[in-house]
Amino acid sequence: MVRVCGLAILLVMLLLFVWLLWVVVPLFSSPSLRSGQMIELPASQPAVALGMDAQQKWGWRIDDQGKGFFIPLNAQPVSAPYPLTKEPVTAVSTSDNVSILLHSSSGITLVQPRFNGSEGEPDWKFPLGDKPLAGSDDAATVMSIAQVNDRHWLVAQASPGGITLLNYQAGNVPEAFTLEMPDVNLLQLSPDGQLLFGVSGSILRVWRITASGPVLRDTQTLTSAPTRLALMSGGSSLLVADDKGIAQWFDIASESGPHLRYIRQFDGASAQAVLIAEAHRRVFATLSASGELMLFASKQQGAILTHQLPSGVRSAAFAPQGDGLVTESDGQWMHFRIDNPWPDISWRNLWQKVWYEHYPSPDYVWQSTSANDEYQGKFSLVPMVAGTLKAAGLAMLFATPLALAAAMYTAWFMAPGLRRWVKPAIEMMGALPSVVIGLIAGLWLAPQLADRLLGVLLLPLMLAGVLLLCSWGTLKLPPAWRKRLCGEGREIWMLLPLLLLTLVFCLWLVPVIEHRLGTGLAERFSEGYQQRNLLIAGVAMGFALVPLIFTLAEDAIFSVPASLGQGSLALGATPWQTLTRVVVPGASSGIFAALMIGFGRALGETMIVLMATGNTPVTEGGLLQGVRSLAANVAIEMPEAAAGSGHYRILFLSALVLLVFTLIVNTFAELIRQRLRQRYSQQEGQS
């Protein structure tokens, strides 16, 4: 029965490990591209715009003669063409490919493909009317459009004479603003209509669009003239393609406001005829004339997918959710399915610094979101791992001296009658729930510590000094007095009052003196001071670890054969020499096991860290800043994580990292414990 139960426990641990791996492994699977239907087109006119619906049931295209087609993606017959304009057109679309601006010799027309559910046939919608819009520049050679909301659009047109910015709102007269900026060859409006990017030769300019018109914000001189501009999801990252490749730019905050800054080049990316970006994620693709498709993500160094398509692709478009792709070549469409659910997550991004948009420099950042995967979460595990190690290390630093000193005194020096009371009392402290300790630490200890910070920092030094002074003082006493005061474990009754006086001095008198002389220490560091911080967590966790380490260490010391200690005393060694040179080495394996079990408990502690710290996921910071541990992070964010999302799986990865780290620590501790036990057994056999 014992064997069966032991094997069952091992099987449960193995199943837990396999289950965590099963949830986590899909995070690191490579993107894939699956071929779908090949669709023959009824017309041979090249397309100026194309796309598909979110369900990938219908595709749409507009050719250069102004005719619109709806194309079933299940190989059904193509719908009859609909004449959107009567003249040849060029076209640009919004970043989400919902609104298309057609430009002809008669003016500009705004059109939208409309999909009427699963049963109805799609049709074309003219939100501003089917007549050419007023205010357009007939000589425009470059255009860009942004849809601010359902009834508001911004249109930028560039002609040899300058830039015209048009503000269209349904039911209102359009507004026009003119910028004297000749020879603009590239234009790009941000999706929210707040920024306008323009390229003239090798000069990149950025205008901030206000109610009174565009205001020049930035001017950047590029090393070579760009050939393409594109914006990734949200409009925060600008892609600049030139003969050197594709570069990423985004705004960095400064004293004078945000300014556009060069960030990096994408490895292996080159300016191609086709450059498309997803509507809702920071992913883009390039298509070469030979048909090489390369997929890139904003936080990946190089291509995340490379696939060879047939040559001759003229245009392409992503599905709205980024899970599909259509390409058009001579007289045919090809539809592909893309499996790329988490493009920004990689093993490198979890453990290395990443330069996120609007951050001044690369950093370790944990900033999750409860929304879906279209939003770019920032998932660095380094802040949680650092917080876990800092909290566990400080707790052990607090608990180890107290627990081991108490264990040695109780097992070796304390009178047996007093030991029968003290040991169970300390063991009963271990039954105190960690949530109660965390509640007390967060609601009572944290405010008290803020007012007595200097005294708390002085307390360990003062207690150590008082103990050393008492030890020196007892040696100066006459032998008769020393035996009367310190014999048979009575020294505790002399030490307790002195330690209590030291405690009162540090926690009551020092703060009073400090406030009389000036401001408190916490107030002097008010900028970086958080009331719930690492120090609070370390003290509270250390208090919870003391009973565990004390019980195991005291049992190990007390179980050392009495004959070893008696032999040492008989040979003339003092009780302290016997303890440190005979008893403690004999109990070293048990003491080390106690410390490792305590460290493992500190690594996995959840409620104390959750309630006693500010739960701030930061890597840097001292004793007076908040931290967040792996276990606390899982407890905080798992209820908000959507099942199956990247956030959900990374939380499982956090649990797996904690499990693996604990197994490594315990395995290492067991090896050392066995070696210590073997060494002690050899010494005992020789004696």
N, C-alpha and C positions, 0 to 999 in steps of 0.2 A: 504493500500500500504506500509506503514511503517512497519507493522508487517510482511508482505510477504518478504520485502527486508531484514529485520533483520533475519528471518528464513533462507533465502537463503544464507546469509553470514555464519551463523552457519553451514549450510549444506556443504558449500564449505570447511570450516575448517575441518569438520568431514571427508569429502572425502579425503582431503589432508593427514590427519592423517592416514586414512585407507590405502591409496596408499603407503605411506612410510612404513607402517607395512608390506604390501604385498610384497614389495621389500626386506625388511630386514629379515623377519622371516626365509626364507630358509637358511640363514647363520648358524642358530643354530639348524637345523634339524639333527637328529641322522643318522649316516650312516646305510644303509640297504643292505641286501644280498638277491637276488632273484635267485631261482633255475632255471637252464636252462635245457639243454638236458643231458640225461644219455646215454653214448655211449659205446657200447660193443667193445672191442679190439680183433683183430683177433689173436694176439700172446700173450703168457703168460709170455714172458721174461720181467724182470723188466726194467724200463726206467732209463737211466743215465742222460738224459736231456730232457726237454719238454718246450713248450711255445705255443704262438699263435700270429696271426697277429694283427695289430692295429684295423681292422674292425671287429675282432672276427668272421670271417667266416671260417678260417682254423686254425687248431692246428697242431703241429708237435711233434714228439717224436723220440728219439734215444734209442734203447735198448742196453743191455750190450753185445750183439753179433755184434754190429756195423751196425745194420740195421736201416734205416731211414724211417719214415712213415709220410704222410700227412693225417690228419684226419679232414673231414668236420664237422663243429660244428652244422650243421643243420640236423644231423642224416642220412646223405647220406653214402653210402658205403666207407670204408677206402681204400685209394690208396694202390697199390701193394708196398711191401717193396723194398727199394733201398739199395744195399750193399755199405755202405760207407767205411768199412774196411773188411778185410777177417778174422779178429781175434777178440776175446773178448776185450772190451774196458772199460776204465773209462773216465769220461768227466768232464770238467769245462767250464763255459761260462763267457762271459764278463758281466759287470753290467747291460747293456741294453738287454742282452740275444740275441744279434745279431750274435755273433761269438762263435762257440763251438770248443773247443780243445779236440780231441779224442786221448787217449794214449793207445797204445797196445804194445805188445812185439816187434813189428817192428818199433816203433817210434811214433811220434805225427803227427796228420793230422788236418788241420784247415778247418772247413766246416761252411757254412752259409745257413740257409733256405731262399729261395728267392720267394717272392710272386709277381706274374706278373699281378697286377691289378685285376679288378673285373671279367674279362672274362677268362684270361689265367690260366692254371694249375700251381701250385707252383712246384718248383724244387730245387735241391741242387746245391750250388755253392762252388767251391774250390778256394779261392782267391790266395793261394800260391801253387796250384797244388794238384792233387789227390795222389801223391806219399808221403810217409813218409818224414818229414822234417829232414834236417841234424842238428846235434848238440844236439839232445835231450839226456837226461839221462835215460838210460834203467832201472835203479834202483830207479827211482823217485816214491815216495809214496804219495806226496802232490803236487798239482799244482795250479797255478792261472794265469789268462790271462787278459790283458788290451788292448783295441783297441785305439791307439792314434789318428789315422785318417783312411781314407779308404784304405790306402796302408801300414800301419805301425802297428805292434803288438809287445807287450812285453809278454814274457812267463817266469814265475818263477817256478822252480822245486826244490823240496827238497827231498834229499835222506839221508840215515844214515851218509854219509860223509860230507854233506854240502848243500849249495844252489847254483843252477845254474840259472843265469839270461840270457835269450836269447832275442836278438833284431832282429826281422824279418821285412824286408821291401821288398815289391814286386820288383823283378828285381835285388836285391843286395844280397851279401853274408851275411849270418847271423853273428852277433857278439855275443860272449859269455863272461860272467863275472862269476867268482866263488867266493863264500863266504864260508870260513871255519867256518861253524856253524852247528855242529852235532845235531842230535835228534830234528829237527824242525818238529812239528806235525801239525801246522796250518800256512797257507800262504794267503796273500791277497794283491793284487795290486790295487792301486787307479785307477779310470777310466781314468784319464789323463796320467797314467804311470809315475807320478812324485814321488810317495812314494811306499815303500814296507813294509808291516807289517808281522812280523814273530813271532811265539810263540814257545818257547821251555820250556816245563814244565809250570812253573808259571812266566816265564820271557817273557815280551813283548818288542820286539825291532822294531825300525822304521828306515828304511834307506831312504835317499834322493838319487834318481837316477839322475846321471849326465851323460854327454857325455863320461866321462872317467870311469864310473862305479858307483856302489852303495857306498854311504858314510853313515856310522852309525850316526844317529842324536839323537835318544832317546833310553833309556833303562828304562823300568818300571818293578818293581817287584810287581806282583799281589798277592792278598791274597789267591787265589786258582787257580788251573790250568783251563784255559778256555777250553770249548768243541767246540765252534763255533765262527767264526769271520764273520762279514758282514759289508758292507759299504752302507750307505744310499746315496741318489741321490747326485751327485757331488763329492762324496768321502770325504766330510769334516767331517762327523760324523762316527765314528767307533763303531759298536756294538760288545760287548764282552759278550758272554754267558758262565756262569759257574754254579756251584751248588747253588749260591746265587740268581741267576736271570740273567737279561740282563741289562748291564750298557752302558751308552753313554759316549764316549770320543771324544774330538776334540782339535784342535790346538789353543793355546793361544799365542799371540805375547809377546815377552820379549826382553830385550836388546840384547840377543844373538841369536835372531830369534824365529820363532814359535816352540813351544814344545807341545807334546801331554799331555793332562790333563784329569783326571777323572772329569765328570760333575755330573752325577746322575744315580740312578736306576729307571727303569720303574716299577711303582706300578703294582703288579699282574703278571708281566712277568716272565716266567721261561724258562730255557733251554729245548727245545723240539727237537725231531728228525727232524722236518721240521722248518726251519727258512728262510723266503724269504723276499726280499725287493723290493719295486717298483723301476722302472728304472728312473723315472723322478720326483718323489716326495719323500719327507722324511717320508715314510710310510713303515712299515714292519709288518709281520704277523707271528704268531707261530701256529703250528698244533700239538696237542698232539696225543698220540697213541689211546686215546679214541675218537678222532674226534673233540675235542674242538678247534675251530678257534678263535683266539684273534687278533684283529687289533689294531696297535699302531701308533701314530704320534709323530714326534720328539718333538713337543712343547706342547703335552698333557701329563698330569701327569700319567694317567692310560690308560686302554684299551678304545678305542672309539667304538668298536664293539665286541660282543661275540656271537658266533653262534655255535650250535651243528651240526656237520656233522656226517655221518656214520663212524664208526671206521674202522681202517685198512688202512688209507691213508698213502701212502709211499712217495709221492712227490707231489709238487704243483708248480704253476707258475702264476704270475700276467700277465694281459694284458699289452701291452706297455704303455697305458695311465692310468693304474691303475683302470679301470672301469670293469674289468672282472677277473675271477679266474678259473683255471682248476686244478682239483685234480685227482690223479691216485691211485686206489686201485687194488685189485686182478681182473684183466681182464676187467676193465671198467674205463671210464673217467666220471667225472661230471663237467659240465660247469655252472658257476654262474655269474650273473651280479651284480656289486657292485655300489651302489650309494653313493659316498663319494667325492663330488666335492671340498670341502674346509676343508681338515683335520687339518690344522694348526690354524684355526680360532675358537675361543671360547670366551665366555663372560669373562672368567678369563684372557685370554691373552690380551684382549682389555684394561683392567684396572689394571693389576698387572705387576710387573717386570718379564721379561722373559730373560733367558740366551740364546742368539743367538750365532751361530757358530762364532768363532774367536773374540768374545767380551770378555773383561777381567772379566766381572761380569754381573749379571742380571741387566737389565736397561729397562726404558721406551723408546722404539724406534719406530719411524715412518719412514719407508724407503720403499715406495711403488715402484712398477714397472709397466711399461706400457705393459709388455709382458704378456703371458698367465699364467694360474694358476700353471704351472709346476715349476715356480720359486717361491722361498719362500719369499713372501713379509713380511714386519714387520709392523704390524698395531696396534700400541698402540694409543688410543685416549687421553691418559693423557697429552702428550705435547701440543696438540691443546686446550684441555680444560683449562690447566694452562695458555697457551698463551692468550686465550680469556678472562679469568678472570683478568690476569695481565694488559692487555691492557685496558679493560673496567674500572678496578679499578683505574688505573693511570689517565685515561681520566676524570673520575668523580672527582678524587682528584684535578685535575687542573681546571675543569669547575665549580664545585659546589661553592667554595668560590667566584669566580668572578661573576657567574650568580646570586647567591642569594644576594650578596652585592649590585650588580648593580640593582637588582629588588627592594630591600628595599629602596635604595637611590632614585631611580626613582619614586617609588610609594608614598614615604612618605616625602622626604626632597626636591626633585627637584622642581624648579619653574614650574608652569603649562605650560608656554610658551616654556621653554626649553624641557619639557617632550614631547611635541607634535613633536619635531624634533628627540630627542634621541631614543624614543621607536620604531618608524618605521625604523630608521636607523639600529638598532640592529636586528630587525626582518628581515630586508632585507638580513642580513648576512646568515640567515638560508636558503635562496634560492641559495646560492653558492653550486654547485655540489660537492659531496665528491671526485669525481675523480680529480677535479681541486685542492682541498685541498691536496690530496695525491700527486699529481704531484709537487706542490710547496714544500711540505714537503720533498719529496724524492730528488728533484733536486736542490733545493735552501737552504732549512732549514738545511738539514743534513750536507752539507759541512760547512755552517756557524757555526753550533753548534760544529763541531769538532775543530774549531779554537777558540771558545769562551766558552768552556765547563765550566770552573770555574766561569765565569761571569753569565752564565745561572743558575748554581746551587745557586749562591749567590743572584740572582735577587728576588725571592720570599721573602727571609729574609730582604733584603734591602727595598723592597716596604712596607712590613709590618712595619718595623722600622720607615720609613719616615712618614707613616700615623699616627702611634702612637705618634711620636714626634710632628707632626702638631696638633694633638688633644690636647696634653699637652700644646703646645704653645698657642693655642687659649684661653685656660682657664686662662692663665697668662696675656692676654691682658686686657686693660681697657674695661668696658662694652660698651662705645660708639664706640671704635675701632672694638670691636668684632661684634657689630651689623652692622657696616658699611662694614666690610670685609666678614662676614659670614652670614649675614641676607638674607632672601628670595632666598636661593639657590646660592648665589654668591661665596660660598667657593670653588666651582669647578674650578673657574678661578684662584684661588690661588694654588690649589692642582695640576692642570695639569702641570704647569711649573716645580714644584718640582719633580713630578713623571717622567717627561721627562728627567730631569737632572739625576735622579737616573738610568733611563734606559741607558742613554749615559755612565754613569760611569761604570755600570756593563758590558755592551756589547762592549764598545770601550776602556775605560781607563784601566780596569782590565786586558784584554788580552794584552795590550801594556806593562803594568808593568810585567805581567807574563812572556812574551817573553824576556823582558830585563833581568829578574832575572834568567831565565833558561828555560827548555823545558816546553811545555804545559801539562796540565793535561791529555789530550787525548793521548799524546805521552808517558806519563809515564805508562799508562795502555794499551799500543798498542797491547799487546798479546791478551787481551780479548775484546778490543774495536772494535765494528763494526759501521761503519758510519751510516747505517740505523738500528736503534735499537728501543728498547721499549720506551725510552725517547722521541724520535722523534714521534713515533706513539701516545704516550699519549698526547703530546702537540697538535699535529694536530687534534686528535679526540676530545680533550677538546675544541679546538677552534670551532669545528663543533657542539658541544653540547651546548655551551654557549647560542646561540640564542633560542634554544628550551626550555631550562630550564628557561632562563630569561623571556620569553614571558608568559609561564604558571604561574610561580611564581609571576611575577609582576601583572598579572590579578587577581590572588588569593588575594594578599595583597591589591590591589586597590579596590577589591569588598567587603572588610570588611565594614560593616555599619559605616558611618562617625560618628554616634552618640556615638559609643563606644570610639573612639579616642577623641572626643570632651569632653565626660564625664571624661575621664582620665585626660586630660589637665586641665579641670575645677577644679578637685580635687587636683591640685598642682603637678602632675607628669610632668617630663621633656619629651620632644619629644622622646628622646631615650628610656626612661623608658616605655612610652606609646607604642612605636613600639615593644620592646622586650617582654613586659609583657601582652599586650592587643591585638595588631594587629597581630603579628606573630602567637601567639597561635590560634587566630581566623581563620587565613589562613593556619593553619598547614596541614589540609587535602589536600588542593590544592598544597601546597609546596611539600608535600611528593609525591603526584601524579606526579608533575613535575620531581622530582628526579628519580622516578621509570621509567617514560617514557624515560628520558634521559639515564638511565642505560640499558633499553631494546634496545634503539637505538645503544648504544655502543657495546652491545653483538652481534648484528647482522651486525655491520659495516664490510664492505668487502674491498672497494677500498682503503681506507686510510691505513688500515693494510697491504694490498697487496703491496702498492707502497712505504710506508714509513718505512717498516721494512725489514730485511733480509730474512723473511719467513723461519727462521730456526726452525724446530720442536724440540725444546729442553724443558725439564722440569725445569732444573735449569738455573740460570743466573740472572744477575741484570739488572739495568737500561740501561747499555751500551751493552747488548747483544740482538740479534734478537729474535723474537718470530713468531709464526704462529697461527692464530685463526682458529676456526672451519669453519667459513664462508669463509675466505680466502683460506683455504685448499680445500674446495669444488670447489671454482672458479678456482684454479690453476690446479687441477688434474682431474676434471670431463671430460674435453675434451680429455684427454689421456686414460681414463679408458675404457676398452672393455665392451660393454653392456652385462650384465648378469654375469660378472666375480665377484670374491670375492672383488677385489678393488672397483668396481662399487657399489656393495651393501654396503660396509663399508662407502663409501662417503654418501650414502643415510642414513645410520645409524648416521653419523655425523650431517646431517640435522635434523634427528628425535631427536637426543639428544639436539640440539640447540632449536628446537621447544618446546620440553617438558620443558627444563630449563626455557625458556621465559614464558611459560604458568604458571609454578610454581611461578616464581618471580612476575608476574602480578597478579596472584590470591592472593598471600600473601600480595602484596601491596594494592590490593583492600580491603581486610579484614581490614588492618590497617587504610586505608583511611576512611572506613565507621565507624570504631570505633572512630577515631578522629573527624569526622563530628558529630557523635552522642554525643560525649562529649561536643563539642562546642555548639551544639544546646541546650543541657541541661543547660549549663552555661548561655546561652543567655536567656532561658526561666526563669531561676531563677532571672536574673537581671531585 
